[in-house]
Amino acid sequence: MSGRTIVYVAQTMTNPGVAGAARGVREAARVIGWNVRVIDGQGTPAASRRP
């Protein structure tokens, strides 16, 4: 079931914990052949809604 896409909405990519989780999602997706789109919420609800 390859070719699927995961969207990870991060609270803010400047937080090392959040950025580390995003790296883990990317790594896991690569192993199973899925795509990842990471959205950086930049710490605000408004930024999280941007395309």
C-alpha positions, -999 to +999 in steps of 0.1 A: +000+000+000+027+025-010+021+060-023-001+072+006+004+107+020+006+117+057+001+153+067+019+163+099+008+196+114+035+208+137+028+234+164+062+251+156+092+236+139+115+258+161+107+235+190+133+207+190+108+181+203+083+189+176+110+190+149+122+156+161+088+142+159+085+155+123+118+138+115+105+105+129+073+108+108+094+114+077+117+085+085+089+060+091+070+071+060+102+067+039+106+031+052+070+022+042+070+041+009+046+069+019+049+106+013+049+132+041+038+169+040+049+188+071+030+220+079+047+244+103+021+260+124+046+287+135+031+286+170-002+302+159-036+288+150-038+311+119-005+298+105-017+262+109-046+268+085-023+281+056-021+258+026 
